[in-house]
């Protein structure tokens, strides 16, 4: 087709659009701009997120053309959050891996599937606010999902998604519609493309049939109905992140952190075992990769479709088609690979990732985790967290011990909606390290399941920070906990650990 405007000319009022991209990486800029110009409204947009306030899907939110978002992440888009909390936008929050699989399954003719993700959470049990009233009450709440046990484990049934149209961005196409994506811009694009009844793709270049080797085709042309060459790509970078050159890069990073946060970061790095495949959350978990111990090699997996993450790029060498799950610019190491979002979560769901390191708002003494929403006040979305913690990988939480005002974050029971039930294995804070003892271990040895006062617990304090007393830890922890034998000789020595660059 000739122009983006022509390509979207027949998209009707109220259409469901499956939109590719992750953050601002790989978004169909020209097609989205054409939709804004056309002014068609009442749209349902299926996309991991909605870009930023003034770019990408954010423009359609700003113009009031979107009625409902089906997404996993609100992120830093203030318009998205404001419209949702003010009752002006319907939002169906869906775990990122579930969203990718709903698209993939829709494109594969599979009407529904079962996943362990979100079992026992508000997503499965229902009641998640889809639309608020202006007074903050819930106007539309999500319905419960069917729950079924397979091999002794609970699974949630999810319906697939088929859109009226798919709007995607690729790097290159041939005249037969075969698509090639570049680096992490494949993300949701390939899955979204297959899920639309009509797929509209914009590319940077169209070549003659035969110029793309058959083995190099990422998405066959059978899925693509309309093809345009996009013009004047901005390719904005949401979080331009650069490395500090030289052998002292990690030391330079350490100098920018408070002593408390640095202690958590360095202690978290001790969780890495040689050969581990690791997924790191935003913030402290990502920073910990700068302090991997000598002789330990790990492979970092990013759920937006990258295995083998390298350091941040030097200034001036950022690639907008190469980001991590935190939307930061990164590099790749030799042997890296890129893939679709659905394949990324396939490896997560299939137990191929050994360790998940992430933050939390609250953790309960039985390992329940809450980290994605404060209903009616703050919503970032669950992103890939629900998928990661339900995958069976080892889950380690890194967080400051208390919230603002000294409120405890390690509780008897979480007060916020859960990310996962009984999923946390270890908690690392600036005060110490706790293990969540397996339920069966406590049943087998009841003495493990009580604190010094006889209160039932599954928490065990296994390390305490140097200079911190047990009384300080108890005062900052609402949940009862057992103190490990020989604790007095287990001091965190992380401040003496030599940082090493990834």
ChimeraX attribute file (.defattr): number of C-alpha atoms within 10 A of each C-alpha:
attribute: neighborCount
match mode: 1-to-1
recipient: residues
	/A:1	12
	/A:2	11
	/A:3	17
	/A:4	25
	/A:5	18
	/A:6	12
	/A:7	21
	/A:8	19
	/A:9	13
	/A:10	9
	/A:11	18
	/A:12	13
	/A:13	13
	/A:14	17
	/A:15	17
	/A:16	24
	/A:17	26
	/A:18	30
	/A:19	32
	/A:20	30
	/A:21	29
	/A:22	28
	/A:23	31
	/A:24	26
	/A:25	27
	/A:26	27
	/A:27	30
	/A:28	27
	/A:29	24
	/A:30	23
	/A:31	25
	/A:32	23
	/A:33	17
	/A:34	17
	/A:35	21
	/A:36	21
	/A:37	12
	/A:38	13
	/A:39	12
	/A:40	20
	/A:41	19
	/A:42	15
	/A:43	21
	/A:44	22
	/A:45	28
	/A:46	25
	/A:47	27
	/A:48	30
	/A:49	30
	/A:50	32
	/A:51	26
	/A:52	21
	/A:53	17
	/A:54	13
	/A:55	19
	/A:56	24
	/A:57	28
	/A:58	21
	/A:59	21
	/A:60	25
	/A:61	26
	/A:62	16
	/A:63	12
	/A:64	18
	/A:65	21
	/A:66	24
	/A:67	17
	/A:68	22
	/A:69	26
	/A:70	22
	/A:71	23
	/A:72	27
	/A:73	26
	/A:74	25
	/A:75	19
	/A:76	17
	/A:77	17
	/A:78	13
	/A:79	18
	/A:80	27
	/A:81	19
	/A:82	15
	/A:83	18
	/A:84	23
	/A:85	27
	/A:86	15
	/A:87	20
	/A:88	18
	/A:89	21
	/A:90	22
	/A:91	28
	/A:92	19
	/A:93	25
	/A:94	22
	/A:95	25
	/A:96	30
	/A:97	29
	/A:98	28
	/A:99	30
	/A:100	31
	/A:101	25
	/A:102	26
	/A:103	29
	/A:104	26
	/A:105	22
	/A:106	23
	/A:107	22
	/A:108	14
	/A:109	13
	/A:110	14
	/A:111	14
	/A:112	14
	/A:113	15
	/A:114	17
	/A:115	20
	/A:116	23
	/A:117	29
	/A:118	26
	/A:119	25
	/A:120	19
	/A:121	18
	/A:122	19
	/A:123	25
	/A:124	21
	/A:125	17
	/A:126	14
	/A:127	15
	/A:128	21
	/A:129	23
	/A:130	22
	/A:131	24
	/A:132	22
	/A:133	14
	/A:134	12
	/A:135	10
	/A:136	14
	/A:137	13
	/A:138	18
	/A:139	14
	/A:140	16
	/A:141	15
	/A:142	18
	/A:143	15
	/A:144	15
	/A:145	18
	/A:146	13
	/A:147	18
	/A:148	15
	/A:149	11
	/A:150	10
	/A:151	5
	/A:152	7
	/A:153	9
	/A:154	16
	/A:155	21
	/A:156	22
	/A:157	18
	/A:158	20
	/A:159	19
	/A:160	22
	/A:161	25
	/A:162	25
	/A:163	25
	/A:164	18
	/A:165	24
	/A:166	29
	/A:167	27
	/A:168	29
	/A:169	33
	/A:170	28
	/A:171	21
	/A:172	20
	/A:173	30
	/A:174	20
	/A:175	14
	/A:176	17
	/A:177	21
	/A:178	24
	/A:179	27
	/A:180	21
	/A:181	25
	/A:182	16
	/A:183	21
	/A:184	27
	/A:185	29
	/A:186	31
	/A:187	31
	/A:188	31
	/A:189	29
	/A:190	31
	/A:191	30
	/A:192	32
	/A:193	29
	/A:194	27
	/A:195	28
	/A:196	26
	/A:197	19
	/A:198	19
	/A:199	24
	/A:200	25
	/A:201	29
	/A:202	28
	/A:203	22
	/A:204	15
	/A:205	13
	/A:206	20
	/A:207	14
	/A:208	10
	/A:209	13
	/A:210	11
	/A:211	11
	/A:212	16
	/A:213	8
	/A:214	10
	/A:215	6
	/A:216	11
	/A:217	16
	/A:218	18
	/A:219	21
	/A:220	16
	/A:221	16
	/A:222	11
	/A:223	22
	/A:224	22
	/A:225	19
	/A:226	18
	/A:227	25
	/A:228	22
	/A:229	20
	/A:230	21
	/A:231	13
	/A:232	8
	/A:233	10
	/A:234	10
	/A:235	15
	/A:236	17
	/A:237	19
	/A:238	18
	/A:239	15
	/A:240	18
	/A:241	17
	/A:242	17
	/A:243	15
	/A:244	16
	/A:245	12
	/A:246	9
	/A:247	11
	/A:248	13
	/A:249	16
	/A:250	22
	/A:251	16
	/A:252	14
	/A:253	15
	/A:254	20
	/A:255	10
	/A:256	10
	/A:257	12
	/A:258	9
	/A:259	13
	/A:260	14
	/A:261	18
	/A:262	21
	/A:263	24
	/A:264	27
	/A:265	28
	/A:266	28
	/A:267	23
	/A:268	27
	/A:269	22
	/A:270	16
	/A:271	16
	/A:272	21
	/A:273	17
	/A:274	14
	/A:275	11
	/A:276	17
	/A:277	20
	/A:278	24
	/A:279	24
	/A:280	24
	/A:281	20
	/A:282	15
	/A:283	14
	/A:284	22
	/A:285	24
	/A:286	18
	/A:287	20
	/A:288	25
	/A:289	25
	/A:290	21
	/A:291	23
	/A:292	23
	/A:293	21
	/A:294	12
	/A:295	8
	/A:296	13
	/A:297	15
	/A:298	18
	/A:299	19
	/A:300	22
	/A:301	26
	/A:302	24
	/A:303	31
	/A:304	32
	/A:305	26
	/A:306	25
	/A:307	23
	/A:308	19
	/A:309	23
	/A:310	15
	/A:311	18
	/A:312	21
	/A:313	20
	/A:314	15
	/A:315	12
	/A:316	8
	/A:317	12
	/A:318	19
	/A:319	17
	/A:320	23
	/A:321	20
	/A:322	23
	/A:323	32
	/A:324	25
	/A:325	21
	/A:326	19
	/A:327	20
	/A:328	20
	/A:329	25
	/A:330	23
	/A:331	18
	/A:332	19
	/A:333	12
	/A:334	8
	/A:335	8
	/A:336	15
	/A:337	15
	/A:338	23
	/A:339	22
	/A:340	24
	/A:341	29
	/A:342	26
	/A:343	20
	/A:344	22
	/A:345	27
	/A:346	19
	/A:347	14
	/A:348	25
	/A:349	22
	/A:350	12
	/A:351	16
	/A:352	16
	/A:353	22
	/A:354	19
	/A:355	24
	/A:356	24
	/A:357	28
	/A:358	23
	/A:359	24
	/A:360	17
	/A:361	22
	/A:362	26
	/A:363	30
	/A:364	24
	/A:365	26
	/A:366	23
	/A:367	29
	/A:368	21
	/A:369	28
	/A:370	26
	/A:371	22
	/A:372	22
	/A:373	17
	/A:374	15
	/A:375	14
	/A:376	14
	/A:377	10
	/A:378	12
	/A:379	21
	/A:380	18
	/A:381	22
	/A:382	23
	/A:383	25
	/A:384	24
	/A:385	27
	/A:386	29
	/A:387	25
	/A:388	30
	/A:389	28
	/A:390	24
	/A:391	25
	/A:392	19
	/A:393	23
	/A:394	19
	/A:395	22
	/A:396	24
	/A:397	26
	/A:398	26
	/A:399	25
	/A:400	19
	/A:401	22
	/A:402	18
	/A:403	13
	/A:404	7
	/A:405	6
	/A:406	11
	/A:407	12
	/A:408	19
	/A:409	23
	/A:410	26
	/A:411	18
	/A:412	21
	/A:413	16
	/A:414	19
	/A:415	14
	/A:416	16
	/A:417	18
	/A:418	24
	/A:419	30
	/A:420	24
	/A:421	20
	/A:422	20
	/A:423	23
	/A:424	26
	/A:425	19
	/A:426	22
	/A:427	26
	/A:428	23
	/A:429	22
	/A:430	23
	/A:431	24
	/A:432	23
	/A:433	21
	/A:434	26
	/A:435	22
	/A:436	22
	/A:437	20
	/A:438	15
	/A:439	13
	/A:440	9
	/A:441	12
	/A:442	16
	/A:443	11
	/A:444	10
	/A:445	9
	/A:446	11
	/A:447	12
	/A:448	20
	/A:449	22
	/A:450	19
	/A:451	17
	/A:452	10
	/A:453	9
	/A:454	11
	/A:455	12
	/A:456	20
	/A:457	22
	/A:458	25
	/A:459	30
	/A:460	23
	/A:461	20
	/A:462	19
	/A:463	21
	/A:464	25
	/A:465	20
	/A:466	16
	/A:467	8
	/A:468	13
	/A:469	12
	/A:470	16
	/A:471	9
	/A:472	10
	/A:473	16
	/A:474	12
	/A:475	10
	/A:476	18
	/A:477	19
	/A:478	17
	/A:479	21
	/A:480	22
	/A:481	26
	/A:482	23
	/A:483	20
	/A:484	16
	/A:485	11
	/A:486	9
	/A:487	13
	/A:488	14
	/A:489	9
	/A:490	15
	/A:491	15
	/A:492	20
	/A:493	13
	/A:494	19
	/A:495	15
	/A:496	9
	/A:497	14
	/A:498	13
	/A:499	25
	/A:500	16
	/A:501	16
	/A:502	19
